[in-house]
Amino acid sequence: GGSSPAALAVAGQHADVYMTWGEPLASVREQIARVQAAAAPYGRAPRISVSFRPIVADTEAAAWEKAEAIRERVRATRLASGQPIAGHAPQNAGSQRLMAAAAQGD
């Protein structure tokens, strides 16, 4: 994964652009700092790209309804494929951070 210590070391030495996804602001700042620290010994400064996937609707309530519908589709897909819904830990570091952020609440 692109967030593991090994991946950050490779990114620091070789990446022109480091891409990550939207997380809480403090987490994004920390991740960018780790990338910059990994790149500094090589005199590099990779550009940063943060991807967000907003859920947009006419009202906030409607957006939350869409979010719940998306979550239910994910649950149904995981169930249909025999994958666990809860109590599992993703292997990649980025997903682990997202799961931790989600556990903190809305």
C-alpha positions as CSV (number, residue, x, y, z in Angstrom):
1,G,0.0,0.0,0.0
2,G,1.0,3.6,-0.5
3,S,0.9,4.5,3.2
4,S,3.0,1.8,4.7
5,P,6.5,2.8,6.0
6,A,8.1,0.9,3.0
7,A,5.8,2.7,0.5
8,L,6.6,6.1,2.0
9,A,10.3,5.4,1.7
10,V,9.8,4.5,-2.0
11,A,7.6,7.6,-2.5
12,G,10.2,9.8,-0.8
13,Q,12.9,8.7,-3.2
14,H,10.9,8.3,-6.4
15,A,7.5,9.9,-6.5
16,D,6.7,13.1,-8.3
17,V,3.2,13.1,-7.0
18,Y,1.9,11.4,-3.8
19,M,-1.8,10.7,-3.9
20,T,-3.9,10.0,-0.8
21,W,-7.6,10.2,0.0
22,G,-9.6,12.4,2.2
23,E,-9.3,11.8,5.9
24,P,-9.8,14.1,8.9
25,L,-7.6,17.2,8.3
26,A,-5.1,16.4,11.1
27,S,-4.6,12.9,9.5
28,V,-4.0,14.4,6.1
29,R,-1.5,16.9,7.6
30,E,0.4,14.1,9.3
31,Q,0.5,12.0,6.1
32,I,1.8,14.9,4.1
33,A,4.5,15.5,6.8
34,R,5.5,11.9,6.6
35,V,5.9,12.1,2.8
36,Q,7.8,15.3,3.0
37,A,10.1,13.8,5.7
38,A,10.7,10.7,3.5
39,A,11.5,12.9,0.5
40,A,13.8,15.4,2.3
41,P,17.0,13.3,2.3
42,Y,16.8,13.1,-1.5
43,G,16.2,16.8,-2.0
44,R,12.7,16.1,-3.3
45,A,9.3,17.6,-2.7
46,P,6.6,15.5,-4.3
47,R,3.4,17.3,-5.1
48,I,0.4,16.1,-3.1
49,S,-3.0,15.1,-4.5
50,V,-5.9,14.4,-2.1
51,S,-9.0,12.7,-3.5
52,F,-12.4,13.3,-1.9
53,R,-15.6,11.5,-2.7
54,P,-18.4,13.8,-1.5
55,I,-21.9,12.7,-1.3
56,V,-24.0,15.5,-2.7
57,A,-27.8,16.0,-2.4
58,D,-30.3,18.9,-2.2
59,T,-30.2,18.8,1.6
60,E,-27.9,17.5,4.3
61,A,-30.5,15.0,5.3
62,A,-30.8,13.7,1.8
63,A,-27.0,13.4,1.6
64,W,-27.0,11.3,4.8
65,E,-29.8,9.1,3.3
66,K,-27.6,8.6,0.2
67,A,-24.6,7.7,2.5
68,E,-26.7,5.2,4.4
69,A,-27.9,3.6,1.1
70,I,-24.3,3.4,-0.1
71,R,-23.3,1.7,3.2
72,E,-26.1,-0.8,2.8
73,R,-25.0,-1.7,-0.7
74,V,-21.5,-2.3,0.5
75,R,-22.8,-4.5,3.3
76,A,-25.0,-6.4,0.9
77,T,-22.1,-6.9,-1.6
78,R,-19.8,-8.1,1.2
79,L,-22.4,-10.5,2.5
80,A,-23.1,-11.9,-0.9
81,S,-19.4,-12.6,-1.5
82,G,-18.9,-14.1,1.9
83,Q,-16.7,-11.3,3.2
84,P,-17.0,-10.2,6.8
85,I,-18.9,-7.0,7.5
86,A,-17.4,-6.2,10.9
87,G,-14.5,-7.3,13.0
88,H,-12.0,-7.5,10.2
89,A,-8.9,-5.4,9.7
90,P,-7.9,-4.3,6.2
91,Q,-4.3,-5.1,5.3
92,N,-3.3,-1.8,3.8
93,A,-2.3,1.1,6.0
94,G,-4.5,3.7,4.3
95,S,-7.7,1.7,4.9
96,Q,-6.6,1.1,8.4
97,R,-6.5,4.8,9.0
98,L,-9.9,5.3,7.4
99,M,-11.4,2.6,9.6
100,A,-9.9,4.3,12.7
101,A,-11.3,7.7,11.6
102,A,-14.8,6.2,10.9
103,A,-14.8,4.6,14.3
104,Q,-14.5,8.0,15.9
105,G,-17.9,9.0,14.5
106,D,-19.6,11.0,11.8
